[in-house]
Amino acid sequence: MTALGMAGLANLRMDPALKRQATQWYLKSIKMVNAAIADPEKARNDTTLVGVHLSSMFEATSNDKSLAGWSNHVEGAASLVKMRGKEQFSTLAGRRMYIQTIGLLTQNCIGQGIALPVFVQELNREAMKYLDLSDPRHAYFFLHIETSDFRAHVINQSELNLPQTIARALELDGVARSIFEEADAAWQYETVPSFGQVAGVFGDSYHVYPAHATAQTWNWVRHNRIYYHDIIRNCILIGLATSPPALVGSEYVDILGRSTRMLLQLQSDILASMPQFLNDTPRVVSTELPGIGHERPHGPQATTDTLSDATMSLEVKATWKTPPVKPAPNPETPTSFYAPKASKTFFDNFEAENVEFPDKIRSGVTATVQDRLPIVRVSGGYSTIWSLYIAGAMPTASSASQDFVFQCLTRISQELGINQANVLAHALKLKRQMDNNGEVAFALCPQYLPEWSAE
């Protein structure tokens, strides 16, 4: 924790001496974690797994060169989870850390284009006995794993049945859409028009979410849906271009058009969430100023965004006030208005938090260490940047949207001290150059991350 905190401060203050001290503490912590892992009993302890997670967070905070250090720690944490076996599900802490570990491992496997290890499926069958799948976070956890395995299958198969691949992608997309259907009002968000007058907002509107967890989970689902629709789009483009066509019928032309529009909508929704994360827009929607339209809340009653043209329409229901106009920054060099704030975090600008606490803690009764450990939201804000990156790296992204994503990633690095955002900003810049130079081969499953970023 000392190393992690010092690394964040060193980034915000641009203090080389403090960064050196943070690195020294980090090296000490690595020795301690390695010693614990070498002990058969301590290797299974919650504190050892937390130590590995903190090491991965340190890499995400401090390493501005590559994702390799973070990836190594994620794989190390997964090895500990495998060693801990089914017994880890007996405590709330164990279950939470399992979800955290496998969630990060899934993201890591997606980046590498590989399926998850077999042991994950075996442990997941046990985990499902304890998890409430009506919670969108838990439902997404299992969907994310399906996404990783599906992408790995598409990438690693020399020959694919295009109709079956499209059908499977549509099936997963249907599961993704259903995640919020039974969720309560805590999972709704509101869309506020800005008419291009609010700095930090891309396009003509932004979102207001009640909690960080709400925004984060919506974005996780969205970027997984981008994966599906990129595959659908590419399958149809290839299928229609072959001679004779591998795909026949007007239905595929219709799906191609609707899927392409859905990609733009999903990207737009991710970008519309970022102003709240970056404190550019209010945490609540005001009704003081008449004449400015507001879209109905999104949530359980607004998740039927199937591949229909109706999903692109807006419904104005009320009048709302927009925040003051502020000067827009240059995408490459953020202005002084966006100067780092020492107390700024991803969680600041949300009215509430969807964090469940153990009953013993909520009631004030002394809890065990095992109950208290997961309250530290390990990597909660760090994973948000992945959805943002995918929105910028998707093949249909415009230059303007990529500029905005690059600007947001740069600001996250400068204002929140998360250097992994800087790594992704450089990855996006490199990918754009490779795309412009024709260096990226067309593939059914797009490669979002250049190979450089993992070295």
N, C-alpha and C positions, 0 to 999 in steps of 0.2 A: 504494500500500500504506500509506503514511503517513497519508493522508487517511482511508482505511477504518478503520485501527486506532484513530486518534484519535476517529472518529465513534462507534465501538463503546464506547470508554471514556467518552466524553462522555455517552452514553445511560445507561450503568450508574451513573455517578457523578452524573448530573443536573447536569452542569457546563456552563453556558452559554458560559463563556469558552473552554473546550476545544472546544466545538461550533463556535464562530466560527473557531478556528484550523483545525479540520478542514475547514470550508467553504473557507477560503482556500487550503489545500493542494489541495482538490478542484478549485477554479477553475484553479489552476496546471496541474494534471494534464490538465484538459480542453483547455487551450491546447496542451499538448505533444501530446496525442492528435490534435487537429485538424491540427497541423502535420505529423504523420506521415501522416495520411490524405491530405493535399494532395500528398504526394510519391508518385508512382506506384510506386516500388520499396518504400518503407517501408510503404505501405498494405497490402502483401501479407505483411509480416513477422508472425511469431507474436506478437512483443512488442506490436505495435499492437493485435491482436485481444484479447490479454490485458488491455491497457490499457482497452479498451472494456468488457470484462467486469467489471473492477474498478470502473469507473464505475457500471455497473448495480448492483453490490453496494453501492456507497456509497449510491445512491438507496434501495435496499432497507433499508439500515441506518439512514440518517439521515432520510429523508423520511417524516413521519408524517401527511401530508395527503392524498396520492393516489398512484396507481400510474403517473401520466403520465411522470415522469422515468425510472423504471425501464423502462417500455415503449419510450420513445424510444431508450434505449441498446441494448435488445434488438434493435430494428429496425436500428439502426446496425451492430451486430455481424453481423446477417444479411446486410447489404449487403456487408460485407467478405468474408464466407464466399463469397458469389456471385462476387466479384471474384477470389478466390484459386483458384477452379476446381478441377479434378481433381488438380492438383499437390499440394494440401494433404494428400491421402491417402497420400503417399509416406513420411510420418513418423508415428511414434506420437503425437507432440504434435499434429500437424495433425488426425489422426483423432479424438483425444479432444476437441479444441476444437470440431471440427465437430459432434460429438454434443451437446456442451454448448450450443452456439449454437442449433442447430435445436431442441433440446429446449425451451429457453426461448422460442424463437419460436413453437413449437407451443402452449405454454401461453398465450402472449400472444394468438394467433389464436383459441384457444378462448374466452378472455375477451371477445373482440370479436365472436365468432360468424362468423368468416370462414375461408375455406380458406387453406391455405399457398400461397405463390407457386409458380409452375410450376417454377422453377429447382431447388427442393428435390427434386422427384421425379427430375429429371435427375441431380442429384448423388448421390441415394440409390442409384441403380442402380450407380454407381461405388463408393460406400461399402460396399455389400453384399459386394463382392469381398474386403474386408479384415476384416469383422466376423464374429465367431463367434456365430451366432444361437442356439446352445445356452446362451449366457450370458443370463440373464433380463433384464439391463439392456439388452442390445442388442435382444432380442426386444421388450421394452417400447417401446424407442425407435421402432420402426417401427409398432407398434400405436397409439401415441399420435398419430402422424400420421394414421393411418386414422381414429381417433376424431375428430380435428379436422375432417377433410374430411367425414365422415359428419354431424356436427352442423351444419356449415355448409350442407350440402345440405338437411337437414331444416328449418333456419331460413329459408333463402332461397327455397324452393320454395313457390309459391302453392297448389298442389294436390299432394297426396302419395297414393300408393297405400299404404294402411295395412297390408295384409298383407305387402307387399314391404318396408316400413319395419321392421315387427316382425321379419321374417325376417332382415334385414340386421343388426339389433341383436343378435339371438340368435347369428348367425354370428360377429360380433365378440366377443361374450361367450364363445363357445367358444374362440376364439383366446386370449383373456385367461386362461381357465382352464388352457390347455395350457402356459402360459409356464413354470411351475415343475415340470411333470411329469417332465422329464428332468434336472432340476437335482440337484446333489449335496447332501450333508448340511449344507453351509454355508448353505443356503437354508431350512432348517427352523427353526421357532420353537415355543415351548411356551406353553401356556395354563395359568395358575395361578389357582385360585379365591381370592377375597379375602373373600367373604361380607359385603361391604359394610363391612368393618372397616379398610380401608386408605385413608388420605387421598390424594387425587390420582387415585383409581381410580373410573371411572364404571361402575356396575353391579357385578357379582359376580365379575369376573375381570380379569386383565391378562395381557399377553404378555411373553415374554422372548425376545429375538432375539440371535443371536451377534454381529451386527455392525450398525452403522448402515446400511450399504448394503443389507443384507437387509431391515431394517424399512422403509426408504425405498422400495425397489422394490416390496415387497408393497403398501404404501399407494398407490403410484402406480397399480398395477394395479387396486386396489380402487376408487379414485375414478373411474377410467375405466369400470369396471363400473357404478358408480352412474349415470353418464351414460346408459349403454345401458338400464338397467332403468327409469330415469325416463321415457325415451322410450317403451319398451314399455308401461309402465303408462298413460301419457297417451294413447297411440294406442288402447289397448283401451277406456279410459274414454270417449273421444270416439266410437269406433266403435260401442259398445254404446248410446250415448245418442242417436244420430241416428235419425230416423224416415223410412224404415225403417232398421234397423240396418245399418251398413256392414260389420260383422263378425258372422258367423253361426256358431254352433256352440259346444258346451260347452268345446272346447279353449281358446278365448280366455278364458273365465272361469277355467279352471284355470291358464293362464299368468299371468293377472292376480294371482291369489292367491299363486302361487309367486314371482312377480317382486317383489311387495310384501314378502313375507317375506325375500327375498334382499336387498332394499334395507336392511332393518333389520339383517341379519347383517353386511353390508359396512360399514355405519356403526359397528356395535358393534366390529368388528375394528380399524377405524382408531382409535377412541377407546381401545381396550384397549392400543394400542401407545404412547400418549402418556406414561404414567407412566414408562416407561424413558427416553424422550427427556428428560423433565424431572427425572430423578434421584429420583423418588418411590419406586421399587421397586428391588430388587437386580438386578445385571447378570447373575447366574446363579441357577438354581433350586436351593434347598437341600432336602435330604431328611431333615432332623433331626427334624421334628415329625410324628408319626404322626396319622392321622385327618383329614387335609385332602386332598381329592381333587385330581388333576391330570389334565388332558386330554392325550392322546397328542400327540407332536410333529407339527407341520404342515409339509408340504414335498412332496417328490416323490411320497410315498405317500399324501398327504392333500389332493390338489388336485382331487378329483372332485366339487366342490361345484356340481353341476348344479342345475337347477330342480326338485329333488325334496324331499319333506318330510324325507327322511333327513338332509339337510344341517344341519338344525336340532338334531339330537340330539347329546348329549355322551357321551363314553366315558371313564369314570374308570379310570385304569390304575395309578396309584401314589399315594404319599403325600408331601406336601411342606410346607415351612414357609413361612408368610406373614411379611412384615416387620412391625415394630412398628406399632401403631396411632398415628396422629398426628391432631391436630385439623384438621377440614376448614375451608377458607377460604370466605368469602363470595364468590360468583362475580364481583361487581362490584368488591370491594375486597380483594385478597389480603392475608392476615395477615402478620405479621412472620416467621412460620415460613418463608414463601416469599420472604424478602428476597434481593436479587440477590447472586450470588457472582461475584467478579471473574474466576475461572478457569473458570466453567461454560460448556460448549459442548454442542451437540447430540451430540457424539461421546464424551463422558466415560463414559457409563454402559453401554458395550458391551464384552464380553469380548475381542472380536477385531474386525478390520476387513477387509472384502473388497476391499482395494485392491491392484491388480496393479502392480508396479513393473517398469520395464524391466530386462532381465537385466544390463545394464552397471552399473546403480545397485545392484542387489541384490548383485552380486559385488564391489562396491567399486571397480570400474574407473571412471575418470573418464568422465562422460557429456557429451554436447553439451548446449548450452542447449535445443535443440529437444526432447531427451529429458527434461530436468528440469522444464520448465515445467508440464506437466499434473499433477504431483504435488500442486500447490496445488489442493485440491478446491473449485473455483470454485462458489460458491452451493450447495454440497452440502446444508447444513442449511436454507437458505432455501426450497428447494422443498418441504420437508416441510410447511410451514404451509399450502400450497395444498390438500393432501389433507385436512387438518384442517378447513379452511374449508368445503370441499365437503360434508363430513360434517355440518356445522352448517347449511348453506344449502339442503340437499336438501328438497324439499317435504314429505316424510314425517317430517322430524325433529321430535321432541317438544320441548316447552319446556325440559324438564330437560336433554336432550342439548345443546340450543343454549346453555343456561347454562354447561354444562361446556366446550363449545368456546370460548365467549367468555372464560371463565376461563383456559383454556390459552393462547389467543392473547395475552391481557393479560400472563400470566406470561412468555411467550416474549419479549415486548417489554421487560418490566422486568428479567428475569433474564439474558437473553442479548443484550440490546441491539439486537434486530432490529426496527426501527420499522415495517417492512412488516406485521408481525403486528398492530400497533396499527391500521394502515389497514384490514386485513381484519376486525378486531374491530369497528370502527366501521361497516364495510360490513354485517356481520352484524346489528348492532343496527338499522341503518336498514332492512335487508331485512325484519326481523321486524316493525317498525312498519308498513311498507308492506303486508305480508301481512295483518296484523291489521286494517288500515284498508280492505282490499279494493282496494288500488291496483295490484296486480300481476295482469295479465290471464293467464288460463290459456293455455298454449301447449304444443304437442307437445314442444318442446325448452325446458326451463325456463331462465330467466335467473337465474343464481346471483349475479352481481355487479350491484348497482345501478349505474346510469350515472354517478352521482356519483364513484365510486372511480377512474374513468379520467380525470377532468378535471384 
